[in-house]
């Protein structure tokens, strides 16, 4: 019995110096953030979600809280040492991650008892020209009429929306996902929430199937793809993500490939791309080349709904841009300096191109220029854009910008594309670039020193909506041709904006 004695004598010697973060957590935090740290009325507190909020930043939130939220400060109850220990403890990964089985997901499903469907929109405008604005400042979405720019509704989302909301193919419903894996379904016609369910514990993004019946959720925790039925958010399938080599992998993103009637998955930890069929009549999938298949059969081929095909690649790829026919994708190599082109039909890498400075391919857009399809991508770590010829996969032009950017946007009816400068001293600048000459025609600085980022067009392409990405921010409406400012709508840190029509028609000017 040596240990208990040593422990209690230590306690007697220095009681105040002994911070016990697990106990402090249980006492002060668990009611809102969950006994398991996986969230409750407050968000999950695990390194995967805390992300870049570490050390002093994390301690400051615990000490001071977050204004105008349930999160109050604890400086009056916990010493700075306790808070530092608690912050350090929250930065440690969980010992065990729950499986998050179908039954556990089903348990979280809450349908709104007050939801009543209608036969027509409850508002007068064009339901196909609605633009949703995600306001990350206070976790709301504003529903904007794209003609009058009136806000028709403003509803609360789960904490920290992540990835773009996705519309049903008829544009009536929208699905919104939070970093903690909650999926919220909202009816744009009735301006009401339909329900929500927690599909993952830490999730990246969602995609809808071509027919709109299935919704896939890319998860980091656990390492699965969750597929929900879109009508009632019930669980259809939880697919464990295990590579050919037997390693589990996080899913960095899932994409709808409408031309292929499938989902495409980027795997974070395995040199594979997965394709999951959303066609109930999908033919049997033969993986690898015919000769090798004869030698090593990996079990019977999968077929039908959710049949899975693996595309083996040299190294994990992330952040995909797809050509509009969905024959090719470009993914970013992990070293951040190359793009790798994969032909999805034959299932192999076909080209590689130099894209130094972390290309953000997922934000890439494409258009026809001189009879050839080009695509453009920003770079997260370099002050330039790359314009790529998608016929021979050469870099056609690099355009110098005022700083590294995050998003690009255009529209079929606009001669310009818009590129933000997201990082560095010029984060208040947005370049408007001619799609033919590839010259910057105007640099807008709507609010000095405030981040200006992410553009979305109205359905007809006549107006461009730009975010002032600040807590007391705004959405600024521009005439997309004259570049004159038309309206300024106050918003709480508006991030992405999503126009129903541009999204459901897979407009080439926007990423999907
Ligand atoms: C009464 C409920 C409640 C209690 C108790 C509580 N929190 Fe919170 N906490 C919240 C809510 C709600 C948020 C989200 C605030 C917002 O909207 O930014 C939050 C946010 C946070 C965040 C920021 C998370 C992020 O990803 O941005 C941290 C860190 C945090 N809480 C830590 C703690 C710690 C540590 C304790 C215990 C000492 C604690 N909280 C106690 C409700 C609570």
Boltz pocket constraint, residues with backbone or C-beta under 6 A from the ligand:
constraints:
  - pocket:
      binder: B
      contacts: [[A, 24], [A, 25], [A, 28], [A, 29], [A, 30], [A, 31], [A, 32], [A, 33], [A, 41], [A, 42], [A, 43], [A, 44], [A, 45], [A, 49], [A, 50], [A, 58], [A, 61], [A, 62], [A, 66], [A, 69], [A, 70], [A, 71], [A, 72], [A, 74], [A, 86], [A, 137], [A, 139], [A, 159]]
      max_distance: 6.0
